[in-house]
Amino acid sequence: MKILKIPKKKLDLFASILHQGWELHAPVEQNGKFAFKPLDQWAQARLAYNRTLLAPKKYFLPPQEAMFEYRNHEGYVPSREGLDKRVILFGVHSCDIFAINILDEVFAGKYPDPYYQIRRKNTAIIGVDCVPDEYCFCRSMRADFVDKGFDLFFNDIGDYYLTAVGTSLGDDLVLATAQLFEEINDKDIAEYKHRSSEKQKAFKLDVEIRDLLGIFELEYESQIWDELGDRCLSCGSCSMVCPTCYCFDVMDHIKLGSKEGSRVRTWDSCLFHSHALVAGGENFRKERSSRIKHRYYHKQSGFVAEFGRPSCVGCGRCIESCPVKIDIVEVLNRLRGEEHAIS
């Protein structure tokens, strides 16, 4: 992995060069919140942000998309809306890159998803480091640092960004703007180490995941699930903002008076009453307690059995967005028989 540095004052020039061949997206502030959006000018970008409302997942698995259309005399016509767009996501945090790596495994697994794969291939990722706030616990989920899944990664070292080149595409982006990058020196290395150490000390939440699989086996009948079911509104907010939730529903939108239409998939949530509803009216998770338990067991237990690690990356979005303040860290620590851990 090649490591260089770029002066912060030259980021606007760097962005303008990238803009010539790509559509540039970065976090933009809206009423005190942040969202990834296309930039008209670099001044709109906010790299010093805590988290975006929605994760970058929306670029690879949109909230709603037409998979194909069906037409008289033509049959099935695959949709290609937005698939050819070349996008650079500038300013993605480590936890969100880690989440994208998880989605890459899911959508390139036993049943590869061509829509996801095409969008992923046409998207470059430039990561940026961050400072944890009161909702972050990515350190506990081993997602506070990534060594893959990005093309470039920027670490703040004062007047410069230390820049790790992660892929051949990242190397091409550097070569296209080579005059802007410089070699690093001992002072840069020392500053990077210092800031990395300070970041680790800044985390306020902590949870132990080492033997979590066994804890979940032991606590399947815990009264905690009934308590959470009484509080949970089944609104699905936690699923919508989660960077690794990938459930979707598929529906046919038929044009009235014709035999034509489109097949559309939309984000779904295992907390919705309709999620486990099947033909005949049977619902396998009628109670809210069973639905919220399923969500926790899938992310913290079932996913471990399939992929070797939890699908949670500790971004804190679900904690911040829950209207009844259900806190995943508090729940996991209670299952372990511990108080809400604060380091």
Buried (B, 14 or more C-beta within 10 A) or exposed (E): EEBBBBBBEBBEBBBEBBBEEBBBBBBBEEEEBBBBBEBEEBEBBBBEBBBBBBBBBBBBBBEEBBBBBBBEEEEEEEBEEBBEEEBBBBBBBBBBBBBBBBBBEBBEEEEEBEBBBBBBEBBBBBBBBBEBBEBBBBBBBBBBBBEEBBBBBBBBBEEBBBBBBBBEBBBEBBEEBEEBBBEBEEEBEEBBEEBBEEBEEBBBBBBEBEEBBEBBEEBEEBEBBBBBBEBBEBBBBBBBBBBBBBBBBEEEEEEEEEEEBBBBBEBBBBBBEEBBBEEEEEBEBEEBBBBBBBBBBBBBBBBBEEEEBBBBBBBBBBBBBBEEEBBBBBBBBBBBEEEBBEE
